[in-house]
Amino acid sequence: MKRLALLALLGGTITSCSTLPPRPALRTLRVVTLATAQPVPLVVRNITRNKVVFEGSVTGSKKISALPGDETYFVIPQPVEGYAVPAGQQVVLTSDITITFAYTVPVSR
């Protein structure tokens, strides 16, 4: 206790020894599917952590909340019978983001 009082008298400062990095803000990814009324299977993978954060079917739209921000995600639409599969999309969640997939019926010749 005497050392602490002496340090305070001499104008010293006491700092925290914490080395934990700050937690990133949590973000929301909203996925919208167009041109089909049937459920669309999707996979959402956090590339930064190499972890699947959503795998399931979406009808219309799906909000995936509480995702760590400033990380890279890849959204992979899966096949739906009778429709062309749109390309997957990669995003960095620097804010809340909405991405849209348009399923189209292939033109037959």
Long-range contacts (C-beta under 8 A, 24 or more apart in sequence): 24-68, 24-69, 24-70, 24-71, 25-69, 25-70, 26-65, 26-66, 26-67, 26-68, 26-69, 27-67, 27-68, 27-69, 27-93, 27-94, 27-95, 27-96, 27-97, 28-63, 28-64, 28-65, 28-66, 28-67, 28-96, 28-97, 29-63, 29-64, 29-67, 29-73, 29-75, 29-91, 29-93, 29-96, 29-97, 29-98, 29-99, 30-61, 30-62, 30-63, 30-64, 30-96, 30-97, 30-98, 30-99, 31-58, 31-61, 31-62, 31-64, 31-75, 31-98, 31-99, 31-100, 31-101, 32-60, 32-61, 32-98, 32-99, 32-100, 32-101, 33-58, 33-59, 33-60, 33-61, 33-77, 33-100, 33-101, 33-103, 34-100, 34-101, 34-102, 34-103, 35-83, 35-102, 35-103, 35-104, 35-105, 36-80, 36-83, 36-103, 38-80, 40-77, 40-78, 40-80, 40-101, 40-103, 41-77, 41-78, 41-79, 41-80, 42-75, 42-76, 42-77, 42-78, 43-75, 43-76, 43-78, 44-73, 44-74, 44-75, 44-76, 45-73, 45-74, 45-76, 46-71, 46-72, 46-73, 47-71, 47-72, 47-73, 47-74, 47-90, 48-72, 67-93, 68-93, 69-93, 69-94, 69-95, 70-94, 75-99, 75-101, 77-101, 77-103
